[in-house]
Amino acid sequence: MTVHRMPAAEIPLTVELVRHLLDEQHPDLAGLPLEVLANGWDNMVCRLGEEFLVRLPRRAQSAELVDHEQRWLPELATRLPLPVPAPVRIGRPAGEYPWSWSIVPFLPGRIAADTTLDDVPSATTALGGFLAALHTPAPPDAPVNAFRGIPLAGRGDGVLRGLTNVADTADREAALTVWEAAVAAPVWDGPPLWLHGDLHPANVLVDEGRITAVIDFGDLTSGDPATDLSVAWMLFPAEDRRTDLREAYDHAGGPADDATWARARGWALALALVFLTHSADNPLMGGIGERTLRAVLADSTGV
């Protein structure tokens, strides 16, 4: 498989820059210990003291995503059953830094991609309830994402390109069969719903074996809930995916029928191929992509 690196930062991001921005805009926090925690596709994240994180866009395309989080996440957080990192302070463009940035609460736990869910039934209940609470009709001015929440067929070109990089012929043919079945499922015909947009095991926090928070709402958008439900193939064993998660989502009022779950499997395949293709310098996401692809291909039910 041809693997690419994640996008480069468009301006230099350093602890010194973050400290300068804090000095100018939030001086009461500027003296707290500060260290870089992560550099992702879209943001650099720094730990600020014991209670906060600082999130700064790494490129212009990501800056709009921070604006979405600042506008909408505080409102959504009030009705979600798991903690989310709604901004508690807003940073503005200043000097050498051209974009808005955020200070968010530090939520304890490790990402699900790096730890074990000791209580899977509890995890399916927690995540199913969270998604059902999130997946409600979005207002007309909600964010729209050209790549998430859209009709599944809109991902077709990328999936076909990704499949050409799958070396094993049997896997490639099986994946194409999965994709064709998912695209053939009836499209979402309900109103656009609120979506996390990027729900995978690196954006779910686990503490003492239980799901405790959902993070990184940069791709917050509206559309087809099947996009988010693809996490079922990324996070849970087959038996828990087919029964506990779906039952928890349905019980909490989640709007998903068989066609939605069929599309969700297609979304899981599409995202697995993205993770695998763009993970040359990100083995964490490469691992998520590989495990998701295996789960999709091993699932003969599509649910």
C-alpha positions in Angstrom: 0.0 0.0 0.0 1.3 3.5 -0.9 1.3 5.4 2.4 1.5 9.2 2.6 2.5 11.5 5.4 0.0 13.7 7.2 -0.2 17.4 6.1 2.6 19.6 7.2 2.0 22.6 9.5 1.8 25.8 7.5 3.4 27.9 10.2 5.9 27.0 12.9 4.2 26.0 16.1 6.2 26.0 19.3 5.7 26.2 23.0 7.2 29.6 22.9 4.5 30.8 20.5 1.8 29.4 22.7 3.3 31.0 25.8 3.4 34.3 23.9 -0.3 34.0 22.9 -1.3 33.2 26.5 0.7 36.1 27.8 -1.1 38.5 25.5 -4.7 37.1 25.8 -5.0 35.0 28.9 -2.3 36.3 31.3 -3.9 34.6 34.3 -3.1 31.2 32.7 0.3 32.1 31.2 2.3 31.0 34.2 1.0 27.4 34.2 3.3 24.6 33.0 3.0 24.1 29.3 4.1 21.1 27.1 3.2 19.7 23.7 1.0 16.6 23.9 0.3 15.9 20.2 0.5 17.2 16.6 -2.4 15.8 14.6 -3.6 16.4 11.1 -5.3 19.6 12.1 -4.2 20.8 15.4 -1.3 21.0 17.8 -2.4 20.2 21.4 -0.6 21.4 24.5 -1.2 20.5 28.1 -1.6 23.7 30.2 -1.4 23.1 33.9 -3.5 20.3 35.4 -6.9 21.5 34.1 -6.5 22.7 30.5 -5.4 21.9 27.0 -4.6 24.5 24.3 -5.6 23.6 20.7 -4.1 25.5 17.8 -4.8 24.9 14.1 -1.7 23.8 12.1 -3.0 25.0 8.8 -5.6 27.3 7.2 -8.0 24.5 6.3 -8.2 23.5 10.0 -8.9 27.0 11.3 -12.5 26.9 10.1 -12.9 23.7 12.1 -11.9 25.4 15.3 -14.5 28.1 14.6 -17.1 25.4 14.4 -16.1 23.9 17.7 -16.1 27.4 19.4 -19.6 28.2 18.0 -21.4 25.0 18.5 -19.7 22.7 21.0 -20.7 24.6 24.2 -24.3 24.4 23.1 -24.2 20.7 22.3 -22.3 19.8 25.5 -25.3 20.7 27.7 -27.3 17.8 26.4 -24.6 15.1 25.8 -24.3 12.3 28.4 -20.5 12.1 28.2 -18.0 15.0 28.7 -16.7 16.8 25.6 -14.0 19.4 25.3 -16.2 22.5 24.8 -13.9 25.6 24.8 -13.7 27.5 28.1 -11.5 30.3 26.7 -11.2 31.7 23.1 -7.9 32.8 21.5 -7.8 35.2 18.7 -5.4 35.8 15.8 -2.4 37.9 16.9 0.9 38.8 15.5 2.6 35.9 13.9 -0.4 33.5 14.5 -3.2 34.1 12.0 -6.1 31.9 13.3 -8.4 31.5 16.3 -7.5 28.9 18.9 -9.0 27.4 22.0 -8.4 26.5 25.6 -10.4 23.5 26.5 -10.8 21.4 29.7 -8.4 18.5 30.2 -10.4 15.3 30.3 -8.7 12.4 32.1 -8.2 9.1 30.4 -6.3 7.4 27.6 -7.5 7.1 24.0 -9.3 3.9 23.3 -6.8 3.0 20.6 -4.1 2.7 23.3 -6.0 0.9 26.1 -8.5 -1.8 26.8 -12.2 -1.6 27.4 -12.6 -3.8 30.5 -16.4 -3.5 30.5 -17.6 -3.8 26.9 -21.3 -3.8 27.7 -20.9 -0.6 29.7 -18.9 0.9 26.8 -21.6 0.1 24.2 -24.3 1.5 26.4 -22.2 4.7 27.0 -21.3 5.3 23.4 -24.7 4.2 22.0 -26.4 6.7 24.4 -24.0 9.4 23.5 -24.5 9.0 19.7 -28.3 8.9 20.1 -28.2 12.1 22.1 -26.0 13.8 19.5 -27.8 12.6 16.5 -30.7 15.1 16.5 -31.8 17.4 13.7 -29.2 20.2 13.1 -30.2 23.8 12.4 -29.9 25.2 8.9 -26.7 27.0 9.8 -24.9 24.0 11.1 -21.5 23.2 9.6 -21.5 21.2 6.4 -18.5 19.0 5.6 -17.7 18.0 2.0 -16.3 14.6 3.1 -18.4 13.5 6.2 -22.1 13.1 6.5 -22.6 13.1 2.8 -24.2 10.4 0.7 -21.9 7.4 0.7 -21.5 7.4 -3.1 -19.7 10.7 -2.8 -16.7 8.8 -1.3 -16.6 6.4 -4.2 -13.6 7.8 -6.0 -11.5 7.8 -2.9 -12.5 4.3 -2.0 -11.6 3.0 -5.4 -8.2 4.7 -5.2 -7.6 3.3 -1.8 -8.5 -0.2 -2.9 -5.8 -0.1 -5.6 -3.3 0.1 -2.7 -4.6 -3.1 -1.0 -2.0 -5.6 -2.0 -3.9 -8.8 -1.3 -6.2 -9.6 -4.2 -8.7 -11.5 -2.1 -9.0 -8.6 0.4 -9.3 -6.1 -2.4 -12.1 -8.1 -4.0 -13.9 -8.7 -0.7 -13.7 -5.0 0.1 -15.1 -4.0 -3.2 -18.1 -6.3 -2.6 -18.6 -4.7 0.8 -18.4 -1.2 -0.8 -20.9 -2.0 -3.6 -23.4 -3.4 -1.1 -23.1 -0.4 1.2 -23.6 2.1 -1.7 -26.6 0.1 -2.9 -28.3 0.6 0.5 -31.1 3.3 0.5 -29.7 6.7 1.2 -30.4 8.7 4.3 -33.8 10.5 3.7 -34.2 12.2 7.0 -33.1 15.7 8.1 -29.4 16.4 8.5 -28.4 15.3 12.0 -25.6 16.6 14.2 -22.5 14.4 13.7 -19.2 14.2 15.4 -17.7 13.6 12.0 -14.4 11.9 13.0 -15.4 9.3 15.6 -12.6 6.7 15.9 -10.7 5.1 18.8 -8.2 8.0 19.0 -11.1 10.3 19.8 -12.7 8.3 22.5 -11.3 8.4 26.0 -11.2 5.5 28.4 -10.5 5.7 32.1 -10.3 2.6 34.3 -11.6 0.5 31.4 -14.7 2.6 30.8 -15.6 5.2 28.2 -15.5 8.6 29.9 -15.4 11.2 27.2 -15.4 12.0 23.4 -12.9 14.5 22.1 -11.8 16.3 18.9 -14.9 17.8 17.3 -13.0 19.5 14.6 -15.1 17.7 11.9 -18.4 18.6 13.6 -21.0 18.6 10.9 -24.5 17.5 9.9 -25.8 14.8 7.7 -26.2 11.0 7.6 -25.7 9.4 11.1 -24.1 6.3 9.4 -20.8 8.3 9.3 -20.5 8.2 13.1 -21.9 4.7 13.4 -18.9 3.4 11.5 -17.1 3.5 14.9 -18.8 0.2 15.6 -16.3 -1.6 13.4 -13.4 0.4 14.8 -14.0 -0.2 18.4 -16.0 -3.2 19.3 -15.9 -7.0 18.7 -18.4 -8.4 16.3 -20.8 -9.8 18.8 -21.0 -6.5 20.8 -21.3 -4.5 17.6 -24.2 -6.5 16.4 -26.2 -6.6 19.6 -25.2 -4.3 22.5 -24.2 -1.2 20.6 -27.1 -1.3 18.2 -29.6 -2.1 21.0 -28.1 0.8 23.1 -28.4 3.2 20.3 -32.0 2.1 19.4 -33.0 2.1 23.1 -31.8 5.7 23.5 -33.8 6.8 20.4 -31.1 6.7 17.8 -32.5 6.9 14.3 -30.9 3.9 12.5 -32.5 1.2 10.4 -30.9 -1.7 8.6 -30.0 0.6 5.7 -28.2 3.0 8.0 -26.1 0.3 9.5 -25.3 -1.0 6.0 -24.0 2.4 5.1 -22.1 2.6 8.3 -20.2 -0.5 7.3 -19.3 1.3 4.0 -18.2 4.3 6.0 -16.0 2.1 8.1 -14.3 0.7 5.0 -13.9 4.2 3.4 -12.3 5.6 6.6 -10.1 2.5 7.1 -8.6 3.1 3.7 -8.0 6.8 4.5 -6.3 5.9 7.7 -4.1 3.3 6.0 -3.2 5.6 3.1 -2.2 8.6 5.2 -0.3 7.0 8.1 3.3 7.0 7.0 4.2 9.1 10.1 1.3 8.1 12.2 1.4 4.4 13.2 -1.5 4.9 15.6 -3.9 5.7 12.8 -2.4 3.1 10.6 -3.2 0.5 13.2 -6.7 1.7 13.5 -7.1 1.5 9.8 -5.7 -2.1 9.6 -8.0 -3.3 12.5 -11.0 -1.6 11.0 -10.4 -3.1 7.5 -10.1 -6.6 9.1 -13.3 -6.1 11.1 -15.2 -4.9 8.0 -14.0 -7.9 5.9 -14.7 -10.4 8.7 -18.3 -9.2 9.2 -20.6 -11.2 7.0 -23.8 -9.6 8.4 -23.1 -5.9 7.8 -24.6 -5.0 11.2 
